[in-house]
Amino acid sequence: KVFKANDNNWKNFAYEIEQFLDAGDSVIVIGKYSGYHRISGKSMSAVAAHVYDLREVKVCRFRMFADTKTSGMQCLDSIWRSVIGEKI
């Protein structure tokens, strides 16, 4: 859902996974968002961690933490809007 919604704004939008961490009832995924803005052509790269909280083998909560000091800060609003299903 996130990647499909961001196709409108970003070319080659991706989240590259670097590490999985077992945190008991949670799984932490460390990685990096990257892509090129379709209108400006500017590239972005933002380090981010996804935290998946699990209950009975299902994801019951998702949280994203991102480095907002990187050049990727501009993309985080559109990524978050995609996660919550808001039109971009």
Summary of the structure (lengths in Angstrom):
residues: 88
radius of gyration: 13.6
end to end distance: 12.9
largest distance: 44.0
contacts: 240
relative contact order: 0.23
helix: 19%
strand: 53%
